[in-house]
Amino acid sequence: MSINKRFAHVVILMVLMVLMFIFIILNTGYSYRDEIISMGYGNPEVLRKYHTDKITNTFICPTGEFVQIVQTKGYHDGLVFAVVIKGNEIADVVILAHNESKDYGEHVTKQWFLDRLKLKTDELLNIAILSKEKENDVVAITGATITSQAVVVGVNDCIINYRRYLNEK
Amino acid sequence: MKNNVLKQGVLLIFLFVMLFTACGKTNEQARETDKNTNLILSGITDSDIEIPYVDILAKESEKKTVVSIPNGEEPEQVEIVGVSLEDILADYGIDFADFSLVRGIAGDGYEIDIPAEVFLNGGMYLIWEQDGKPLEPQQESVRIAVDGHRSMYWVSNLIELKFVFGAVEKDITKSGEKPGRIVFLDAASAMLEQHDITYYDAVDSGIEVKDLFSQYQITENKRAEIMAVDELSKTEELDLLNQGYFKMTGKDAPLFMSPELPKGLHIKEILSLVCGDTAFVSEQSLFAASDTISLADVADCVGLIADKYLITGADGYSVEVEKDVLITGELIMFETGRYAAGFDNDFSAYNVKDVLTIQAMDITETGKSD
């Protein structure tokens, strides 16, 4: 095989690898967008300006929802969830990935817990351990206070970020 | 020039290969690092003993078949590979029999007390294989196995064993004293301040344990013996019980729980709690176990034996009944959720609505008389 052919093969290989790398990056970026589309909020626009160390993706949807992807640590690393805010309410919280313990933090995906987070954004949320006493109290999952706290802190980060977006809009 | 480009291309590919290989190595190294961390044995000496997991895993292992009893299910045989905790302790010159209690603590926060009667009767193992398979990653590095006992003692991802020396002080009933009274838990709870208790997806109702103990002067004793509907028997410190709640409605009620305590210390479907001369008995748990509840059986069950009893209702109304009459009595549950002591037609004058306590008036065996 001549040097020219070898050179051509190497270049093709390198181009393929770069393309594959770009494909992986783009595909990862689009997965959250796809997730938001599958949630019924239309094709969102990315707002990179509002990314923080924990809020890795922010989107504004055609229907007005402000969607933020939070990556944080519960009892274990790898707790990822989407927080959907519309107007002055948390419209939805969706757990996208987690490694929480079986029969403890794993209940974080249950709708009955996620529904507790659908509150007004006028105030930050508080974690409550036994029962709800104030409007913005979120009662922790039985036996999984740390996981519950991590979600509440993540949602509060999103509320603060959303306020910043509203101020700068 | 072309040669240089070729070299650069090959170098680039080599770097990619190295990068992927390095990623693989990193995972392996991380796994190895996890295994290099230590199991902590506390409470034995002034300072904790730390045993590297690799040392435990390197020990000569036993393979045996033991019995695990899952909650509410039939006992099942489990094949384990591991080492006896007794052997590990012997390496440090420690006698397993010196302890009254071992608390198993998992990496995810689960904790449970394993009493001596459990770990001395059957044997306790630290295992790393179960039913021919290595433990799941979240269960590593070792798991407790206790032969012939409930699976709640099988703590996975074990990070610490906390030991308590000496025999547990048997002050549950002082010097073999029998309880002098039964307090019906549901009726007693209904008379105390109710608290909303969120339990998973439900908001139930319950009381603070300290309110109950205060109402019935449970102060002198240090421990209580608790029996659950599924025959779980557990001795618990009063200090710990006083931190928590009895959730009296909804799933798993009566449930001892506290948001501050690990879930492993919660106790579901409590049937009785005996402390000093008082035996709290749950009416709803009695009816969960049987359709017909004989008052004499309830008294026998907690060791309340007398020739004469005083039965008192929540409104303060009380009647004295002879032993022979008590035998004809039953606990009756109404659709409203209230309970009464009911006697057959010959003794219907002894019926007591909202029965709260049964007190021994003249104890025939050991114990105090009224």
Interface residues (C-beta under 8 A of the other chain):
Chain A: I3 N4 R6 F7 V10 V11 L13 M14 M17 Y75 H76 S101 K102 Y104 G105 H107 K110 W112 F113 A128 I129 L130 S131 K132 V139 A140 I141 T142 G143 T145 I146
Chain B: K2 N3 V5 L6 G9 V10 L12 I13 F16 D108 G109 Y110 Q138 H195 D196 I197 T198 Y199 Y200 D201 V203 Y245 M257 P259 E260 P262 K263 H266
